Amino acid sequence: MATNTGTATWEGGLKSGKGTVSTQSGTLDARFSFGSRFEEGTTGTNPEELIGAAHAGCFSMFLSSLLENAGTPATSVRTEAKITLGKDDTGPFISKIELTTEADVPGISNDDLQQLAQKAKEGCPISRALASVPEITLKTTLKGA
């Protein structure tokens, strides 16, 4: 299996500092800051947004694989992962992830799609890596149904 690398560099203090995140492939090279992480309307990315994108991408690919293996390949799968931060005695943590998926899958019943989506939620590698998140919800819609 593949090994992939992400890199982050931070300069300065927490609130006044700034950083960059990048990927080994060079596809991502983005800035982030305290503001982009904790304040609305600030330019830049943040770790939670990147986790959301990774989770959505992983889930979509895993669901597509399950659908194809079931003999009902998807025309498209679009997933959004909304990441919510909470805070406890040890500090901030991811308290909830809401996966919302719309799949265009000719010839599948809604019940079969729901079952495969649940399987994808439980089995995709990013879901498994995020198993300590207290709540991961899933809402799946069959496009055109």
C-alpha atoms as one frame of an Amber mdcrd trajectory, in Angstrom:
protein
   0.000   0.000   0.000   1.056   3.599  -0.561   2.665   5.887   1.988   1.778
   9.575   1.624   3.225  12.604   3.370   1.720  15.903   4.464   3.854  18.690
   5.920   3.014  21.704   8.074   5.232  24.614   9.065   4.208  27.153  11.731
   6.015  30.428  12.450   5.359  32.614  15.473   2.911  32.486  18.341  -0.499
  30.876  18.293  -2.619  33.968  17.581  -0.070  36.091  15.712   1.667  33.312
  13.810   1.020  31.785  10.452   1.715  28.534   8.705   1.608  26.516   5.550
   0.445  22.998   4.831   1.549  21.034   1.807   1.392  17.582   0.312   4.126
  15.380  -1.068   2.470  15.431  -4.503   2.656  19.230  -4.605  -1.076  19.464
  -5.276  -1.689  21.329  -2.026   0.356  24.265  -0.750  -1.904  26.417   1.418
  -1.662  28.969   4.190  -3.355  28.744   7.568  -3.539  30.859  10.710  -5.340
  31.158  14.020  -7.942  33.258  12.222  -8.520  30.767   9.423  -8.981  28.043
  12.015 -11.120  29.733  14.660 -12.615  32.925  13.172 -15.244  33.262  10.452
 -14.392  35.088   7.240 -10.610  34.747   7.436  -8.702  33.616   4.351  -6.788
  30.354   4.526  -7.419  26.732   5.290  -7.320  24.860   8.607  -6.647  21.313
   9.797 -10.336  20.513  10.279 -11.218  21.619   6.748  -8.456  19.379   5.419
  -9.702  16.444   7.502 -13.175  17.086   6.092 -11.895  17.061   2.516  -9.872
  13.901   3.158 -12.837  12.154   4.785 -15.237  13.182   2.003 -12.817  12.026
  -0.684 -12.059   8.718   1.011 -15.736   7.992   1.668 -16.739   8.819  -1.925
 -14.065   6.543  -3.367 -14.879   3.718  -0.953 -18.603   3.955  -1.676 -17.900
   4.004  -5.421 -15.852   0.830  -5.033 -18.617  -0.901  -3.069 -21.211   0.143
  -5.642 -19.089  -1.129  -8.515 -18.451  -4.438  -6.729 -22.226  -4.775  -6.201
 -22.787  -4.463  -9.959 -24.280  -0.959  -9.780 -21.466   1.475 -10.585 -22.062
   5.109  -9.703 -22.201   7.835 -12.304 -21.127  10.230  -9.541 -20.797  10.463
  -5.767 -20.554  13.863  -4.048 -19.824  13.966  -0.323 -19.547  16.860   2.114
 -17.972  16.327   5.535 -18.842  19.001   8.087 -16.351  18.986  10.981 -17.435
  20.405  14.361 -14.939  21.343  17.060 -15.798  20.935  20.715 -13.793  21.642
  23.844 -13.248  19.641  27.004 -10.813  19.751  29.938  -7.889  18.754  27.721
  -8.633  21.301  24.979 -10.297  21.422  21.565 -11.316  18.176  19.854 -13.405
  17.044  16.901 -16.791  16.424  18.466 -18.806  15.585  15.363 -18.499  14.827
  11.671 -21.582  15.048   9.465 -21.230  13.210   6.164 -23.773  14.199   3.516
 -23.669  12.264   0.264 -25.557  12.440  -2.988 -25.006   9.511  -5.338 -26.176
   9.083  -8.911 -26.416   5.296  -9.235 -28.583   3.909 -12.036 -30.402   0.694
 -11.175 -29.941   0.688  -7.394 -32.667   0.832  -4.773 -32.497   3.442  -2.046
 -32.292   0.674   0.595 -29.295  -0.944  -1.110 -27.571   2.435  -1.425 -28.159
   3.165   2.276 -26.635  -0.197   3.250 -23.555   0.313   1.092 -23.150   3.906
   2.294 -23.197   2.710   5.904 -20.588   0.102   5.029 -18.445   2.815   3.407
 -18.811   5.037   6.480 -17.528   2.250   8.697 -14.844   0.950   6.350 -13.112
   3.811   4.592  -9.575   4.299   5.959 -10.194   7.898   7.063 -13.357   6.890
   8.966 -11.334   4.196  10.671  -8.586   6.692  11.543 -11.238   9.010  13.028
 -12.888   6.285  15.130 -12.351   8.284  18.339 -14.697  11.067  17.143 -17.772
  10.800  19.418 -20.332  11.194  16.622 -20.125  10.600  12.884 -23.479  10.924
  11.142 -24.412   9.982   7.596 -27.183  11.248   5.339 -27.293   9.650   1.894
 -29.499  10.728  -0.987 -30.052   8.801  -4.200 -29.961  11.414  -6.943 -33.155
  11.484  -8.949 -35.091   9.347  -6.480
